[in-house]
């Protein structure tokens, strides 16, 4: 099975430095196959015959063993990731003048946040679609950004239980996950 690992809050502004080459080495040493990474923000690909829950446990233990700060992560099986992306709305990514993000729900994501999100979204400035693992979100980019609900979520308990990727990165992750290992 192919898996996508999404790490939250690493290598941002020089904080929580996680060298991808080191992490690829740790994952390989742990027995994962076809270990690859994409950009420096915590996007990794692995293959394993282990179930998703076991892979996630191994990855979390590996992160705890090698880094002195907590790193939240989500390990998604390829079919789950692809199923969520197949649900992406047509408006997500369509307008280059808007901000398009995918917020991946981390383990422990509280279902009550879905209701909180629906209640807070400003219809004039935000569009949101919730799937089992991903929240597709389009908001204003620069004009009236401060009026969008997206501009207000940083630092909230909700935001801390998600790991955000922009549209281009999300689509690239899909392409890499679809690509052959050869």
Secondary structure, 3 states (H helix, E strand, C coil): CEEEEEECCCCECCECCCCHHHHHHHHHHCCCEEEEEECCCCEEEEECCCCHHHHHHHHHHHHHHHCCCCCCEEEEEHHHHHHHHHCCCCCCCCCCCEEEEEEEECCCCCCHHHHHHHHHCCCCCEEEEECCCEEEEEEECCCCHHHCCHHHCCCCHHHHCEEEEEHHHHHHHHHHHHCCCC
